Amino acid sequence: MSEWVLLGDLLVAAGDLSASSRDAVLAQQQAKPGRRLGELLLSQKSITPLQLARALARQSGLPLQETIPPEASLADLGNRLSLAYLKDLRIFPLGRQEGGLRLAVADPYDSRPLNDLAILIGERIIPVIAPADEILRAINRDFERRSEGAKEMVEEIAAGDNDSRAPEPEDLLDVSDEAPVIRFVNSLITQGYKERASDIHIEPFESELIVRYRIDGILYEALRPPHKSHAAIVSRIKIMGALNIAEKRLPQDGRFRVRIAGKDVDVRVSTLPTAFGERVVLRLLDHGSQVLQLEDIGLAPDLLRQLDAMIRKSHGIFLVTGPTGSGKTTTLYAALTRLNNREKNIITVEDPIEYQLPGVGQIQVNAKIDLTFANGLRSILRQDPDIIMVGEIRDAETAEIAVQSALTGHMVFSTLHTNDAAGALTRLVEMGIEPFLAASSIVGIIAQRLVRQICPHCRESYRPSSNLLADAGLPDDGALYYRGRGCERCMGLGYRGRSGIYELLPVEEETRELLLARKDAATIKAAAQRKGMKSLRDAGLAKAAAGETTLEEVLRVTQEEV
């Protein structure tokens, strides 16, 4: 039998941990008896789960399974264990071999699952060490794969008990015998999340009820539940969102948080009374998703350099424009994340707060108590900010305070609903801002749209028709472009995910002169293009030529430029 080696020494010998870090954690372990060394190291992020698993495998002499294959299934345990139990003990079956069931375990020294499962299934358990995070991924993946879809629930909800008042399960995938309407709503949200839907629409009509998912900006019909279940579905969603289930005549807004496959998802609820009953829209926000960096949002390298210089100015206004759902808030968050450090005081006023930004003070607009963008902005100025983000400039009062803030030494970020960058300048003047104030305060404007990306799994080259090339203003020179055939990964759509296209307008001397002369947006845009500004259409065509999106998609999102 080989000599026993301490876990800390194994980690140091492998180069995964310094000797000083080991000694410091050992001292903490003595102060906190009962906590294992590996647990403390993981909590402090001194090592990764894989590094711990390798060390435990060397220490215990058990085999190591670094990744769990996708085909591994909980069915080997007869589906008799709950999601909570599996996650608590960090175990997952790897299949049978001669002599017993191979079981992935994160902790080889916890004998509970080995003894319990041996009794439960009547077989010998053969432990194999795997990283804890890999086991959790496998558990969530398998539960997700086997969870009942909303379509399978339609017949049951039509015939079953539609009591919507039962308590919420800890994880939506860990459902068993709840009322059919509860299981249906859970499945609806789970399926929407799995298919990357940003919104779920529940729409009643005279004789039918339709559920649609918005995926990559486009609405797709998902299913048609029985019309008689509409009231129960709405009541269930209202209970989850802490809304008044008795009030059916007025619009209501609420929110709740659910857990899907171990991930927190914020759900915003909006109900609206119509002639045939209440419409419901659920907005899904993955609470665990990371805020994108500027490098990740689809900016061309030259635009990224220009944008970076603009947002780092000590004062001024930087505006992001585009229609609803074009990713304006994501761009602002990416800019703030780039600037966020301990030397800056960053405060935002938003409606709603979509993502939490560590180190940033975020204020939620609340019209019920008169906390508007304008009032919130006034209060922010008394908090000694360096950088201010206003979710949207909606009125003249907010615009005026934003301009004054920029002129008094603050950097202000905000959004406007205009079709292009030049239109934002004239919109501010229309709101009542004097042209000389707008010209001296705005440092840059970026207009954007989101285009769907071609699915990488079914991407193919082709030659577009002459009509399509003519619509795009391109020569019919035989050049190859790309599209998606449609496959299981993209649900037959040919697209998967979205990326931004951008039009960046630096406010320089010529632009200021045109604004002071009260020239229209088209004149300002033409002058900027002569100096090298690429339009949204040009940016989209560049992505199509690079095989990232299709010509049809570029024409769809830039049709107002025609």
Secondary structure, 3 states (H helix, E strand, C coil): CCCCCCHHHHHHHCCCCCHHHHHHHHHHHHHCCCCCHHHHHHHCCCCCHHHHHHHHHHHHCCCECCCCCCCCCHHHHCCCCCHHHHHHHCEEEEEEECCEEEEEECCCCCCHHHHHHHHHHCCCEEEEECCHHHHHHHHHHHHHHHCCCHHHHHHHHHHCCCCCCCCCCCCCCCCCCCCHHHHHHHHHHHHHHHCCEEEEEEEECCCCEEEEEEECCEEEEEECCCHHHHHHHHHHHHHHCCCCCCCCCCCEEEEEEEEECCEEEEEEEEEEEECCEEEEEEEEEECCCCCCCHHHCCCCHHHHHHHHHHHCCCCEEEEEECCCCCCHHHHHHHHHHHHCCCCCCEEEEECCCCCCCCCCEEEECEHHHCECHHHHHHHHHCCCCCEEEECCCCCHHHHHHHHHHHHCCCEEEEEECCCCHHHHHHHHHHCCCCHHHHHHHEEEEEEEEEEEEECCCCEEEECCCHHHHHHCCCCCCCCCEEEECCCHHHCCCCEEEEEEEEEEEECCHHHHHHHHCCCCHHHHHHHHHHCCCCCHHHHHHHHHHCCCCCHHHHHHHCHHHC
